[in-house]
Amino acid sequence: MALSHAPTQQVPPPDPADAPENREKIELAKTFGMQMLKGIKQIGMYRHNDSRFADFVQPAHDAIKTFTDRFGALSLKIEAQNFSLLGQSLFADDSSIPYKFYKDGLRQLIFRPDLRLDEMVKFTLIAISDPDRGDEEIASQLWKSQFDHVEYVAVEGFKFDDMSEEEVQVEVDKIVSYLYGRLRSHSDDFLRFARVSAEDLNANLDDVDQVRGVVVAGVTAADDLKAKLQKEIEDEEGVRMFPKLVAAVFSVVEGGLEDAKLVEDVFLQLLDALLLQEDLGTVNQIVLKLRAMETGPNGDAIVRLRETFTARMGEEQRLTRIGEILRTGRPKSPQDLARYLQALSPDAVPLLLGALETVELAENRALVCDVLVPFAKKLPDPFVNRLGSEHAQTVRDMVNVLERAQIPGRTKMFAQALKHKNLAVRLEVMNAIAKGGAIEGRKIMSECLHDGHPQVRALAARLLPDFDRDQGFKELSAIVRSKDFEKKSPEEKGAFISGLGSTGVPAAITLLTEMLSIKPNLLNKRRVMEDKMLAVQGLGAAATVQTYKLLQDVVEERSHPPELLAAARRAMYQMRKSLFGDQAPPGDG
């Protein structure tokens, strides 16, 4: 008789997420993921305002603190599409962030208790960096940041004979999990040491091509020793190595240029190394040294070498590096940076203007604009073309450079900038036109009297008399006497009356005096009072002995309303201050 056995049913392993404690861990981790994505979006919207980065990242930092206070270190597995904890994904939406870490061989990310807010900000900026657009690799940035409370495990180049890629991935995950377990220690140093063997890993590692990041043994270095070594490395690179290298290269050049192309390549590599170190002073010394050697033997070859060198200094990737230096803070030596830019050829101006648009620090933009003025005198077209830029600061800089360069016909060039949508830019351009004092400027300012924006009209009224007082009075008085003048705001009325008074012509003083002498009645009392206040403002703008006497008469006439008397006293005080400065004598009344 045959016996049959029922097939044994395999019981699936329990899901870690079913445990109450694990469910709480997963929810807290997902809260961190949500807050991290929200902070990344806010930084992306306000990338120029780095002072608020900490505020944007604070919720994510609070979420991590809640987790680590309760459960200790937060260890996340890095997958191609997501970060996960206990098999649960952190990000609800698709995100490109995990893939950037995964692509660099990073497989685990650990946030330890007492993570600081500045570390969280730094980690977030690394996460949103884009290596495909020139930023450093994610792994390199993490390594250079030397986090105290952020750790990671990276792998690269695992290969086992007779195993598929899927099988290799399984073995790699085992190795990563083992290393992470061994990396836990109580060391005060940020480096954690692990000892690994084939027996421990339960895998044959004889055929492994490469294992990166495994430290067999180590002794923790003291902080003072680390600082000393770092200082010695910096001194060796910046103080001793490059000067020696430059001297060695020039000794070769002085011996003769048998292979000019090879020498050019050497100088090009030296240029790139110096730019990375922000050692622009040595670059300038190279240019001066080459220029001094042009009168010696092989002078023609040296000239070609210098021209090639300066041409390479103005190439896009190198001017982009200059832009990075100016964008991240004050340069180490502004004078050296200015000399570097002055040595460029005019062909580099469009690229330099492109780099200038990325700079936000006012003092750095001013430094570049100072350098650009001589270039604008020889080649104004690139500057004129950017007067139509949508970037307000770019338009301001171009107007500034063209005005200082005294480009002929620049007033007509500035006219196109008056169409800019940014009101502040238009007002600055109007001031630049008035400063130039060209005949064309009076016509432009006259047209601005009828602009659609009241602030433009008001500024035009104040600036128009600077071109031609008699003609300015005719145009301003025509508007003041028109019926539409009463519809204007008090601020705009004051600007037109002040412009009228600043012409100083007798007809303007007569018109203002008539406004002061009008007798009010019950029907027009308020309007007459407004006209008298405007008249006082106009007389003060004239700033002459005659108008001062007229204002003094107003103050002495005690029957005037108190507000009119106060306005007259203020106008007299401002007039004395403009005539005598801070040493103005005390006034009457």
SEZAZA-845225 format. One record per residue (C-alpha): residue number from 1; x, y, z. Coordinates in steps of 0.5 Angstrom, whole numbers. Each point is the difference from the previous one (the first is absolute). Example, Ala and Ser with C-alpha at 12.3 -4.5 7.8 and 13.67 -1.06 7.14 Angstrom:
(r 1,(25,-9,16))
(r 2,(2,7,-2))
***
This chain:
(r 1,(0,0,0))
(r 2,(3,7,-2))
(r 3,(0,5,5))
(r 4,(-1,8,-3))
(r 5,(2,6,3))
(r 6,(-4,6,0))
(r 7,(5,6,-3))
(r 8,(3,4,5))
(r 9,(-2,7,0))
(r 10,(5,6,0))
(r 11,(-2,5,5))
(r 12,(2,7,-3))
(r 13,(5,4,5))
(r 14,(-3,5,4))
(r 15,(-1,7,-3))
(r 16,(5,5,4))
(r 17,(-5,5,-1))
(r 18,(-6,-3,4))
(r 19,(4,1,7))
(r 20,(-3,6,3))
(r 21,(7,3,2))
(r 22,(2,-1,-8))
(r 23,(-6,3,-2))
(r 24,(1,6,4))
(r 25,(7,0,-3))
(r 26,(-2,0,-7))
(r 27,(-5,6,1))
(r 28,(5,4,3))
(r 29,(5,-1,-5))
(r 30,(-5,1,-5))
(r 31,(-2,7,3))
(r 32,(8,2,-1))
(r 33,(-1,-2,-7))
(r 34,(-6,4,-1))
(r 35,(4,6,4))
(r 36,(6,-1,-4))
(r 37,(-3,1,-7))
(r 38,(-4,6,2))
(r 39,(6,3,3))
(r 40,(4,-2,-7))
(r 41,(-6,4,-4))
(r 42,(0,6,4))
(r 43,(8,0,-1))
(r 44,(-1,0,-7))
(r 45,(-5,5,0))
(r 46,(4,5,4))
(r 47,(7,-2,-2))
(r 48,(3,7,0))
(r 49,(-2,1,7))
(r 50,(5,-5,4))
(r 51,(-2,3,7))
(r 52,(-7,-3,0))
(r 53,(3,-7,-2))
(r 54,(0,-2,8))
(r 55,(-7,2,0))
(r 56,(-2,-4,-6))
(r 57,(4,-6,3))
(r 58,(-2,0,7))
(r 59,(-7,-4,0))
(r 60,(4,-6,-3))
(r 61,(6,1,5))
(r 62,(-6,0,6))
(r 63,(-3,-7,-3))
(r 64,(7,-3,0))
(r 65,(1,2,7))
(r 66,(-6,-3,2))
(r 67,(2,-6,-3))
(r 68,(7,-1,3))
(r 69,(-3,3,7))
(r 70,(-4,-6,0))
(r 71,(3,-6,-4))
(r 72,(7,2,-1))
(r 73,(4,1,-6))
(r 74,(-5,0,-7))
(r 75,(3,-5,-5))
(r 76,(-3,1,-7))
(r 77,(2,-5,-6))
(r 78,(1,4,-6))
(r 79,(-4,-3,-6))
(r 80,(0,2,-7))
(r 81,(-6,3,0))
(r 82,(-1,2,8))
(r 83,(3,0,7))
(r 84,(-4,-6,4))
(r 85,(0,-2,7))
(r 86,(-2,-7,2))
(r 87,(-2,-1,-7))
(r 88,(-5,6,0))
(r 89,(2,6,-5))
(r 90,(0,7,3))
(r 91,(-2,4,-6))
(r 92,(-7,0,-2))
(r 93,(2,3,-7))
(r 94,(5,-2,-5))
(r 95,(7,4,2))
(r 96,(6,0,-4))
(r 97,(4,1,7))
(r 98,(1,-7,1))
(r 99,(3,-2,-6))
(r 100,(5,5,0))
(r 101,(3,-3,6))
(r 102,(-2,-7,-2))
(r 103,(4,1,-7))
(r 104,(6,2,4))
(r 105,(0,-7,4))
(r 106,(-3,3,6))
(r 107,(-4,-6,3))
(r 108,(-1,2,7))
(r 109,(-1,7,4))
(r 110,(0,1,7))
(r 111,(-2,6,4))
(r 112,(2,0,7))
(r 113,(-3,3,7))
(r 114,(2,7,1))
(r 115,(0,2,-7))
(r 116,(1,8,-1))
(r 117,(-4,4,-4))
(r 118,(6,3,-4))
(r 119,(2,-8,-2))
(r 120,(-7,-1,-2))
(r 121,(0,7,-5))
(r 122,(7,-3,-3))
(r 123,(-3,-7,-1))
(r 124,(-6,3,-3))
(r 125,(4,5,-5))
(r 126,(4,-7,-2))
(r 127,(-6,-3,-1))
(r 128,(-3,5,-5))
(r 129,(7,1,-4))
(r 130,(0,-2,-7))
(r 131,(7,-4,-2))
(r 132,(-3,-1,-7))
(r 133,(1,8,0))
(r 134,(7,1,2))
(r 135,(-1,-1,8))
(r 136,(4,-5,3))
(r 137,(-2,-7,1))
(r 138,(-5,-2,6))
(r 139,(5,-4,4))
(r 140,(6,5,-1))
(r 141,(-4,5,3))
(r 142,(-2,-4,6))
(r 143,(7,-2,1))
(r 144,(3,7,0))
(r 145,(-6,3,5))
(r 146,(3,-5,5))
(r 147,(-7,0,4))
(r 148,(0,-2,7))
(r 149,(-7,-3,0))
(r 150,(-1,-2,-7))
(r 151,(3,-7,-2))
(r 152,(0,-4,-7))
(r 153,(2,-6,-2))
(r 154,(2,-1,-8))
(r 155,(2,-5,-4))
(r 156,(3,-1,-7))
(r 157,(3,-5,-5))
(r 158,(-3,-6,3))
(r 159,(1,-6,-5))
(r 160,(-1,-8,1))
(r 161,(2,-5,-5))
(r 162,(-6,-4,-2))
(r 163,(-5,4,3))
(r 164,(-5,4,-3))
(r 165,(-1,8,1))
(r 166,(-6,-2,5))
(r 167,(4,-5,4))
(r 168,(5,5,1))
(r 169,(-4,5,2))
(r 170,(-3,-4,6))
(r 171,(7,-2,2))
(r 172,(2,8,0))
(r 173,(-6,1,4))
(r 174,(2,-5,5))
(r 175,(7,3,0))
(r 176,(-3,7,1))
(r 177,(-4,-2,6))
(r 178,(6,-4,3))
(r 179,(4,6,-1))
(r 180,(-5,5,3))
(r 181,(0,-5,6))
(r 182,(7,0,1))
(r 183,(1,8,-1))
(r 184,(-4,1,7))
(r 185,(5,2,5))
(r 186,(0,5,6))
(r 187,(6,4,-3))
(r 188,(0,8,0))
(r 189,(3,0,-7))
(r 190,(-4,0,-6))
(r 191,(4,-5,-3))
(r 192,(-3,-7,2))
(r 193,(4,-6,-1))
(r 194,(-2,-7,-2))
(r 195,(4,-7,-1))
(r 196,(-3,-5,-5))
(r 197,(2,-7,-3))
(r 198,(-3,-5,-5))
(r 199,(-2,-4,6))
(r 200,(-4,6,3))
(r 201,(-3,1,-6))
(r 202,(-2,-7,-2))
(r 203,(2,1,-7))
(r 204,(6,-1,-4))
(r 205,(4,7,-2))
(r 206,(6,-3,-3))
(r 207,(-3,2,-7))
(r 208,(-3,7,2))
(r 209,(3,5,-4))
(r 210,(0,6,4))
(r 211,(-3,2,7))
(r 212,(0,7,2))
(r 213,(-1,3,7))
(r 214,(2,-6,4))
(r 215,(5,2,5))
(r 216,(4,-6,3))
(r 217,(3,4,6))
(r 218,(1,7,3))
(r 219,(2,4,6))
(r 220,(-4,6,1))
(r 221,(4,7,-1))
(r 222,(-1,5,5))
(r 223,(-3,7,-2))
(r 224,(6,4,1))
(r 225,(4,-5,-5))
(r 226,(-5,1,-5))
(r 227,(0,7,0))
(r 228,(7,0,0))
(r 229,(0,-5,-6))
(r 230,(-5,4,-4))
(r 231,(4,7,1))
(r 232,(6,-3,-3))
(r 233,(-3,-3,-6))
(r 234,(-3,7,-1))
(r 235,(6,3,1))
(r 236,(4,-5,-5))
(r 237,(-6,1,-5))
(r 238,(0,8,0))
(r 239,(6,2,3))
(r 240,(6,-4,-3))
(r 241,(-3,-5,-5))
(r 242,(-3,5,-5))
(r 243,(6,5,0))
(r 244,(5,-6,-1))
(r 245,(-4,-3,-6))
(r 246,(-1,7,-3))
(r 247,(8,1,1))
(r 248,(1,-7,-3))
(r 249,(-4,2,-6))
(r 250,(3,6,-2))
(r 251,(7,-3,1))
(r 252,(-2,-4,-6))
(r 253,(-3,6,-4))
(r 254,(6,4,1))
(r 255,(4,-6,-3))
(r 256,(-3,0,-6))
(r 257,(-7,-2,-3))
(r 258,(2,-6,-4))
(r 259,(-8,-3,1))
(r 260,(-4,6,0))
(r 261,(-7,-4,0))
(r 262,(3,-4,6))
(r 263,(2,6,4))
(r 264,(-7,3,-2))
(r 265,(-3,-6,3))
(r 266,(4,1,7))
(r 267,(-2,7,1))
(r 268,(-7,-2,-1))
(r 269,(0,-5,5))
(r 270,(3,5,5))
(r 271,(-5,5,-2))
(r 272,(-6,-5,2))
(r 273,(4,-2,6))
(r 274,(1,7,3))
(r 275,(-7,2,-2))
(r 276,(-3,-6,5))
(r 277,(5,3,5))
(r 278,(-3,7,-1))
(r 279,(8,2,-1))
(r 280,(-2,5,-5))
(r 281,(7,4,2))
(r 282,(4,-5,-3))
(r 283,(-4,0,-6))
(r 284,(1,7,-1))
(r 285,(8,-1,2))
(r 286,(0,-5,-6))
(r 287,(-3,5,-5))
(r 288,(5,6,3))
(r 289,(6,-5,-1))
(r 290,(-2,-2,-7))
(r 291,(-1,7,-2))
(r 292,(7,2,3))
(r 293,(3,-6,-4))
(r 294,(-3,2,-7))
(r 295,(6,5,-1))
(r 296,(5,-6,1))
(r 297,(2,-6,-4))
(r 298,(-6,-4,-3))
(r 299,(-4,7,0))
(r 300,(-5,-2,-5))
(r 301,(-1,-7,3))
(r 302,(-1,3,7))
(r 303,(-5,5,-3))
(r 304,(-4,-6,-3))
(r 305,(1,-3,7))
(r 306,(-3,6,4))
(r 307,(-6,1,-5))
(r 308,(-2,-7,0))
(r 309,(1,0,8))
(r 310,(-5,6,1))
(r 311,(-5,-2,-6))
(r 312,(0,-7,4))
(r 313,(-1,5,7))
(r 314,(-7,2,-4))
(r 315,(-3,-6,-2))
(r 316,(-7,-2,3))
(r 317,(2,-5,5))
(r 318,(5,4,3))
(r 319,(-4,6,0))
(r 320,(-5,-4,3))
(r 321,(5,-2,6))
(r 322,(1,8,1))
(r 323,(-8,0,1))
(r 324,(0,-5,5))
(r 325,(5,4,4))
(r 326,(-4,6,0))
(r 327,(-6,-4,1))
(r 328,(2,-3,6))
(r 329,(3,6,4))
(r 330,(5,5,0))
(r 331,(6,-2,-4))
(r 332,(7,-1,4))
(r 333,(3,6,-4))
(r 334,(-5,4,-4))
(r 335,(6,4,-3))
(r 336,(3,-7,-3))
(r 337,(-7,-1,-3))
(r 338,(0,6,-3))
(r 339,(7,0,-3))
(r 340,(-2,-7,-3))
(r 341,(-7,3,-3))
(r 342,(4,6,-3))
(r 343,(5,-5,-3))
(r 344,(-6,-3,-4))
(r 345,(-1,1,-8))
(r 346,(-6,4,-2))
(r 347,(-2,-6,-3))
(r 348,(-2,-3,7))
(r 349,(-4,6,2))
(r 350,(-7,-4,-2))
(r 351,(2,-6,4))
(r 352,(2,5,6))
(r 353,(-7,3,0))
(r 354,(-3,-7,0))
(r 355,(4,-1,6))
(r 356,(-2,7,3))
(r 357,(-7,-2,0))
(r 358,(1,-6,5))
(r 359,(3,5,5))
(r 360,(-5,3,6))
(r 361,(5,3,4))
(r 362,(0,7,-1))
(r 363,(8,2,1))
(r 364,(2,-6,-4))
(r 365,(-5,3,-6))
(r 366,(3,6,1))
(r 367,(7,-3,0))
(r 368,(-2,-3,-7))
(r 369,(-3,7,-3))
(r 370,(6,4,2))
(r 371,(4,-5,-4))
(r 372,(-5,0,-6))
(r 373,(0,8,-1))
(r 374,(7,0,-4))
(r 375,(-3,-6,-4))
(r 376,(-7,4,-2))
(r 377,(4,5,-3))
(r 378,(3,-4,-5))
(r 379,(-6,-5,-1))
(r 380,(-6,3,2))
(r 381,(-5,-5,-4))
(r 382,(0,-6,6))
(r 383,(-2,5,5))
(r 384,(-5,4,-4))
(r 385,(-4,-7,-2))
(r 386,(-1,-1,7))
(r 387,(-4,6,2))
(r 388,(-6,-4,-2))
(r 389,(2,-5,5))
(r 390,(-6,-3,4))
(r 391,(5,0,6))
(r 392,(-1,7,4))
(r 393,(7,0,3))
(r 394,(3,-2,-7))
(r 395,(-3,6,-3))
(r 396,(2,5,6))
(r 397,(8,-3,-1))
(r 398,(-1,1,-8))
(r 399,(-2,8,1))
(r 400,(5,1,5))
(r 401,(6,-3,-4))
(r 402,(-2,4,-6))
(r 403,(-1,6,3))
(r 404,(7,0,3))
(r 405,(3,-2,-6))
(r 406,(-3,6,-3))
(r 407,(-3,-3,-6))
(r 408,(-2,4,-6))
(r 409,(-8,0,-1))
(r 410,(-1,-4,6))
(r 411,(-6,4,2))
(r 412,(-4,-3,-6))
(r 413,(3,-7,2))
(r 414,(-3,2,7))
(r 415,(-7,1,-3))
(r 416,(-1,-7,-1))
(r 417,(1,-2,7))
(r 418,(-6,5,2))
(r 419,(-4,-5,-2))
(r 420,(2,-5,5))
(r 421,(-6,-3,4))
(r 422,(4,1,7))
(r 423,(-2,7,2))
(r 424,(7,1,4))
(r 425,(4,-1,-6))
(r 426,(-4,5,-4))
(r 427,(1,5,5))
(r 428,(8,-1,1))
(r 429,(0,0,-8))
(r 430,(-3,7,0))
(r 431,(5,3,5))
(r 432,(5,-3,-4))
(r 433,(-3,4,-6))
(r 434,(0,6,4))
(r 435,(7,-1,3))
(r 436,(2,0,-8))
(r 437,(-3,7,-1))
(r 438,(0,-2,-8))
(r 439,(-5,4,-4))
(r 440,(-4,-7,-2))
(r 441,(-1,-1,8))
(r 442,(-5,6,0))
(r 443,(-4,-3,-5))
(r 444,(0,-6,3))
(r 445,(-2,3,7))
(r 446,(-5,4,-3))
(r 447,(-4,-6,-3))
(r 448,(1,-3,7))
(r 449,(-5,5,3))
(r 450,(-6,-3,-3))
(r 451,(3,-7,2))
(r 452,(-6,-5,2))
(r 453,(4,-1,7))
(r 454,(-1,6,5))
(r 455,(7,-1,3))
(r 456,(3,1,-7))
(r 457,(-4,6,-1))
(r 458,(2,3,6))
(r 459,(8,-1,-1))
(r 460,(0,2,-7))
(r 461,(-4,7,3))
(r 462,(6,1,5))
(r 463,(6,-2,-5))
(r 464,(-3,4,-6))
(r 465,(2,7,2))
(r 466,(8,-3,0))
(r 467,(0,0,-7))
(r 468,(-3,7,-2))
(r 469,(-4,4,5))
(r 470,(-4,5,-4))
(r 471,(-2,-6,-4))
(r 472,(-1,-4,6))
(r 473,(-5,5,3))
(r 474,(-4,0,-7))
(r 475,(-2,-7,1))
(r 476,(-1,-1,7))
(r 477,(-4,7,1))
(r 478,(-4,-3,-6))
(r 479,(-2,-6,4))
(r 480,(-1,4,6))
(r 481,(-5,4,-3))
(r 482,(-4,-6,-3))
(r 483,(-6,-2,3))
(r 484,(3,-7,0))
(r 485,(5,2,5))
(r 486,(-5,0,6))
(r 487,(-1,-7,-1))
(r 488,(7,-2,2))
(r 489,(2,-2,6))
(r 490,(3,4,6))
(r 491,(7,-3,-1))
(r 492,(0,1,-8))
(r 493,(-3,7,1))
(r 494,(6,2,5))
(r 495,(5,-3,-5))
(r 496,(-3,5,-6))
(r 497,(0,6,4))
(r 498,(7,-2,3))
(r 499,(3,0,-7))
(r 500,(-4,6,-2))
(r 501,(3,4,6))
(r 502,(7,-3,-2))
(r 503,(0,3,-7))
(r 504,(1,7,4))
(r 505,(-3,4,-6))
(r 506,(-3,6,2))
(r 507,(-7,-3,-3))
(r 508,(1,-6,5))
(r 509,(1,5,6))
(r 510,(-6,4,-2))
(r 511,(-5,-6,-1))
(r 512,(2,-2,7))
(r 513,(-1,6,3))
(r 514,(-7,1,-3))
(r 515,(-2,-7,3))
(r 516,(2,3,7))
(r 517,(-4,6,-1))
(r 518,(-6,-3,-1))
(r 519,(-6,1,5))
(r 520,(-4,-6,2))
(r 521,(-8,0,1))
(r 522,(-4,-5,2))
(r 523,(-1,-4,-6))
(r 524,(8,0,-2))
(r 525,(3,0,7))
(r 526,(3,-7,0))
(r 527,(2,1,-8))
(r 528,(4,7,2))
(r 529,(3,-3,6))
(r 530,(3,-6,-4))
(r 531,(2,5,-6))
(r 532,(4,4,6))
(r 533,(3,-6,2))
(r 534,(3,-2,-7))
(r 535,(2,7,-1))
(r 536,(4,0,6))
(r 537,(3,-6,-2))
(r 538,(2,3,-7))
(r 539,(3,6,3))
(r 540,(4,-4,5))
(r 541,(3,-4,-7))
(r 542,(2,6,-3))
(r 543,(5,2,6))
(r 544,(1,7,-2))
(r 545,(1,6,4))
(r 546,(-7,3,-3))
(r 547,(-4,-7,2))
(r 548,(4,0,7))
(r 549,(-3,7,1))
(r 550,(-7,-2,-2))
(r 551,(0,-6,5))
(r 552,(2,5,5))
(r 553,(-6,4,-1))
(r 554,(-4,-6,0))
(r 555,(3,-2,7))
(r 556,(-1,7,3))
(r 557,(-8,1,-2))
(r 558,(-3,-4,6))
(r 559,(-7,0,-3))
(r 560,(2,-6,-4))
(r 561,(-2,-7,2))
(r 562,(5,-3,4))
(r 563,(2,-6,-5))
(r 564,(2,5,-5))
(r 565,(4,4,5))
(r 566,(4,-7,2))
(r 567,(0,-1,-8))
(r 568,(4,6,-1))
(r 569,(5,0,6))
(r 570,(2,-7,-3))
(r 571,(1,2,-7))
(r 572,(4,6,3))
(r 573,(4,-5,4))
(r 574,(1,-4,-6))
(r 575,(2,6,-4))
(r 576,(5,2,5))
(r 577,(3,-7,1))
(r 578,(1,-1,-8))
(r 579,(3,7,0))
(r 580,(5,-1,6))
(r 581,(0,-7,2))
(r 582,(0,-2,7))
(r 583,(3,6,2))
(r 584,(-7,4,-2))
(r 585,(-1,6,4))
(r 586,(-6,0,5))
(r 587,(-7,2,-4))
(r 588,(-5,5,2))
(r 589,(-6,-3,4))
***
